[in-house]
Amino acid sequence: MRLAVAQIITGADLAANLELIREYATRAKAAGAELVVFPEAAMRAFGNSLADIAEPLDGPWATAVRGLARELNIAVVVGMFTPGEGGRVRNTLLVTGPGVDASYDKIHLFDAFGFAESDSVDAGTSPVTFELNGTVFGLATCYDVRFPALFTANARAGAQVNIVCASWGDGEGKAEQWELLVRARAVDSTTFVVACGQGNPASVGLPTTGTAPTGIGHSAVISPLGAVMVALGEMTELAVVDIDPSVVEEVRGKLPVLANARDL
């Protein structure tokens, strides 16, 4: 299966962000990709108001993404915001394309490093997997990558690939942690990990907004044994990679960590 990772930098303008998604999805399709993964907060970047733009999964922005995926005949994973409880929003991944329509609400909220995502975001409660052309994918968002149980739960539900969409906060050691975590989650779950982050606004001369996690780049694709197949820098970029899901069964035959795990 050929996948594309679209490391973009979004802003406050929903229409402009949608056009950016169209541009990169079109490029991914031209490169032969069956699926293109966009970052968390692709609908609107953090550091901007969210409650006023959150919409249901059948709202105009999500409907436009569905139309784009249908027009290009490509599956798309993209970060958006949907209405939550108590005036908060849900940090949602929309999955849409030929034969697939799914969504995942971020479970683990980023109340760390001086940022309180739970002030404005309502947590999801359930892992989500989806199937595309015979391959099963699990979903995760940003801070979720620090919690191995979600990745192994997805794997136990059949996932051969775990997708992580992020807008990773900058700071001392954060890039090293991101790189370590995405590789570790691949080995924990013996899945491919496709980790797509927002690019670093500073890399293209854009300002960052206060303490908001606006992205550092470093998107990556990792093999089930933790090998780095793709590693991007900080700037906007589209990467295309071929993965063989049958490798997962082979790896699990040699390294059956899921089968060997015990409840403690």
N, C-alpha and C positions, 0 to 999 in steps of 0.2 A: 504494500500500500504506500502510495506517495502522499506525504503530508507537507503542509506549509506552516511556518511560524511567522506571524506578522508582528514584528516588534515596532509598534507605532508610538507616537506621542499625541495624546488627545488633549483638547482644551475644554472650554466652557460651552462652545457652540455645538448643539446637537446635530444640526444639519451639516456643518463642516466635518464633524467626526464621522457622520454617515458617509460622506463623500470619500473620506480617507479609507474607510472600510471597503467601499466599492472599488477604489483604486487598487488596494492590495489584494482583494479577493479576485479581481480581474487578472492581476499578474500571477496569482497562485494558479488559477485555472489555466492560463496560458502555459504555465510550466508543467501542467499535467497532474496537479494535485487533486485528490478526491476530497480532502478536508483542509480547511485553513483555520488556524487558531489565532485569535486576537486576545489582547490582555484584559484583565480586570479594568473596570471603569472606562471602557471604550466609549460608552454612551456620553459620559461627562467625566472629566478628570477630577480627582480629589482636590480639595482646596476651593471648590465652588459649591454652592448650595445644591443639595440633592433632593430634598423633599418636594420641591416645586417642579421637578422634572420626572419624578418617578411615575411609572405608568404600568398598567397590567400587561401581561404577556400577549394580549390581543390589541394593545394600544398602537398608535401610529408609528412609533419608532421601531418597535419589534416587528410590526407588519411590513415596514420598509425593508428590514433585514431579511425577512422571509422572502419577500419579492425578489430581492437581489440574489439570494441563494438559488431560488427557483429559476431566475433568468440565466444565471451562469451555470446552473446544474452542478453546484458544488456545495458540500456541507460546510457550515460555518459555526464556530464556537466564539461567542463574544460576550463581554461583560457589560451588564446594564443594571439599572435600579428599578425595583418594583415596589409597590406600596406595602408597608409592614404595619405592625400594631403600634398604637400610641403615638402616631405622627412620625414614626421612624420609617425607614425604607428597608427593603431586603437587597442584599448585595448578590445579584443573580447572574448566573451564566445561562445564556440562551443558546440552545443547540438547534439548528434548523438546516434543512437541505433535503435532498432526494431520499425519501423513505424514513426520515428521522425528524422528530420534534420533541424536545425534552428541555428541562430546565433544572438548575441546581441553585439552592440558596446557601450561601456561605455559612458553615456551622460554627467555626471557631473565629471569634471576633478579636480584632487587634487592639487589646487594651494593654499596651506595652510601649516602652520607649517614649513615654510622655504623651501618647496618643490614645484616645478613648473612642474606638469605633462604636462601642455599644451605646454611646450617647445618641447616636443618630441612626444606627443600624440594628435591625431586629434579626436575631440569629435563626438560621435554618435548623432543621432537626433530623434530616435523613440523608444518607448517602444516595447518590444517583449514578446509574450506569446507563449507557445506551449502546446500541449495535449499529454499525455501519458496514455494509458490504462484507458481513461475516466476521468482523472484528469488534470486540467489546471494549468500550472505553469507560473509565471512571473519571469523575470530575472533582476538582478541588480548587480552592481560591486562596492565593497568597498565604496568610498566616496558617491556613490548614496544613501547609507543608511541614510545620513543626510537630505534627501529630501523626505518628506512624499508623495508628489504628485505623484512620480513615482510608489509608492506602491499602492496607491489608484487607479491610472490609470490602473495598471495591474489587480487589483481586479474588476474594472468596466468592464474590457475586459474579465472577467470570471475566473481569477486566484483564485484558492483555496489555493495555496502554492506560496510564493515568495521565490526565491532562491537568496542569496547574496554570491558572491564569492569575497574573499578579500585577500590582503596582507597588513594588517593593520600596520601603522607605530607605533613604540614604542614611549614612552614619558610619562611625568607626567599626570596621569589621563586618558590616552588613553584607557586602558583596561576597566575602569569603563564606559567610554563613549560608547565604543563598546557594552558592555552588556546592557546598558540602551537603546541604539538606536535600537538594534535588537528586543528587547521586545516592544518598543514603536511602531515600524513599524508593528508588528503583530497586535497590538490593533488598530492602525490607520486604517488598511485595513481589519481587521477581517479575516486574512489568517494565515495559518501556515507560519513561517519563518524558512527556512533552511539556516543557516549562516555558511559558510565554509571558514576558514582562513588558511593561511600558518602558520605552527608552528614557534616557536621562535628558530632561529638558535643557540642562546646562550644556550638554554636548552639542546642541544646535543653537546655542545662544538665547534660549528662552529662560525666563525667571522661574524659580520655584516659589511655592506659596506657603509661607509659614512653616509649620511642622507637618503639613499634609504629605503623605507618601506619594510622590509624583513619579517614581520610577528611577531605576538605575540601569536598565537594560540587562545584559547578561542572560538573555534567553538561551535555552539549551535543550538538546534532545539526548537522553541518556539510555543506554542499553540495560536489559534486565540484570546484567552483572556489574553495572555501575560505570561502564566505559562511556566517555563523552563522544557522542557522534556528531554533534553540532554545538558550537559555542560562539555566541555573538558578543559584540562589544557593547558600547553605551548608546550608539546612534541608531536611528531608524534603519530597519533592514528587513528584507524578506529572505528567509532561508527555506529551502526545499530539501526534504530527506526521504529516502525510501526505507521502510521498515518491513521486516518479515515476521508477522505475528506467530508463525510456527516455531520461531526461536524460543518463545516463552515456554512452550511445553518441553522443549529440549533442556532448557536451563532448569526448570523445575524437576526434571528427572535427575539431574546431577546435584542440585542444591534445593532439596525439598523443605525449605524453611516454613512454608505454610502448612505442610503436612506434619512437620515435626513440632510445631508450636504447641505449647501446653498452657492451659489456663492456670494462673497463679493467684 
